[in-house]
Amino acid sequence: MPTSILSDLKIRFSKAIIAAFGDEYANYDPAIAPSKDAKFGDYQCNAALGLTKRLKQKPQDVAAQIIANLISDNSINDIFEPPTIAGAGFINLKLKLSYLESQLAKMQKSDRLAIATVENSDRIIVDFSSPNIAKEMHVGHLRSTIIGDSIARILEFQGHQVLRLNHVGDWGTQFGMLITYLREVYPDALTKANAIAIGDLVELYRAAKKRFDEDADFKEISRAAVVELQAGGAEAKLAWQLLCEQSRREFQKIYDTLEIQLEERGESFYNTFLPDVITDLRATGLLQEDQGALCVFLEGFSNKDGQPLPLIVQKTDGGYNYATTDLAALRYRMSADKATRILYVTDIGQAGHFAQVFQVANRANWIPENVQVTHVPFGLVMGDDGKKFKTRSGDTVPLKSLLEEAIARARTDIESRNPEESDEFKQNVAEAVGLGAVKYADLSQNRTSNYIFSFDKMLALQGNTAPYMLYAYVRVKGIGRKGDIDFASLDIDAVRLTTEPEIVLAKHLLQFAEAIEAVAEELFPNRLCQYLFELSQKFNQFFEQCPVLQAEESERVSRLILCDITAKTLKLGLNLLGIHVLERM
Ligand code: ARG
């Protein structure tokens, strides 16, 4: 079963085009789109015009043949009025009222709003969050966490098997450096659990880095410590484990607060697979030696002198790079995890890195045709001043305090509005609003643009914000409470759409499936935010123009059902963004 009307139409029209013009049109895009203007119906097929050249026929005739070849069984006749042709061969389709009514009835009874799961469930990896051990998680990781989680939720909802992987930076030179430094200044940290707090660890890391950059001897010893660690030396290994645990505990607090499920599989996991990457690359003939390092010369990337850029996969000292690990990880994810779609959610600054890794894997013929690898990039988080997001003293803003501040501000607001409520109630509202605001502010932006982090904007009651959406839900639920309605017992066969605002709302409710599909395909969660925002506006128009509780009995039930489905859609939609709704606030 197709998962939306749009995908249903794509299949039907593709078939009709093949039936009309032959198999060579098997991959022809049927160009189905929702109509921009209601006077052209609800959906359009815009394929005819493009076909005229190849077929040497008038667009209107092409359109007529497509229509004639649509299998007009009951399934399509029940959904649409007979198709019409307009202008240069545009085929217009208008949904039947009876279909809208029957769909609403189905949505009302279903806990997933009658949205079917996909026929072929894929194994999909979403690589997201992925902070670095011994460093603080920063706002870039927060964006990755929020966007990655929402994409994973949506793919899971569709029925895919999603593996949520935290590709933590837990390997490499930085550990040799840190271990060497701690041996000098604070050996306890390397042998006793909990000897240092994360804040101190970050400080120590900074100091170690400084030494590393300035002191050649220190650098030498650090390199030796990395070799020791990579060779599995017991002391270095224990030290490394303690450092990782310390960071992990800290990261987990953020994940718990934001309710993020993730499986940690850091860079170190792929350590034993790194030599195979080199061996197999050598076998493909792509590997070259350049000043002692092993590399692959990239196509389409050049240095400032116009020479082809090498991707170094093994350094002169035998060490491996970030890219080598990503090559090993990619191979593992295809072979052992059997993933057919692999998504990497990181800042746009890593676009080059992923393009290079994918290019090498492709040229090595490692990526089978049925596997899709995609970098899902996002822009920077900026401060109110339009500059990179920093504290007043110029440090990176710690995530924990950022989330706490969002909650505190939401708490102040609820205190002033509802001082008489219980402490528990107020705290619950503050958390849902505060955290919801941070998530929604991020997700409602086109992810590729930079976005300005502003507590004032994200907590505003007006506009496309979490508080606005949460209120919309509370208001709809309030109608039920006011009328003391038991929604489960409403007669779903009673749905009759009579007025324009009801029909507009009903059609929008039916498009929820399309919004979800679009995010699953194109990976832009702001598409879902926009859908939900428009839903609340369409609901408001309906509610202003159509009495609900005061309506005649026949209209009342229909309208209550519209209210209920709107509430369910808001709840599910926000949930797919990782946001909890509140029944009251
Ligand atoms: N740890 C990296 C960073 O903080 C992100 C890792 C992204 N995932 C990957 N497979 N490279 O920038």
Residues whose N, C-alpha, C, O or C-beta is under 5 A from the ligand:
A	BS01	LIG	D127 S130 P131 N132 H167 G169 T346
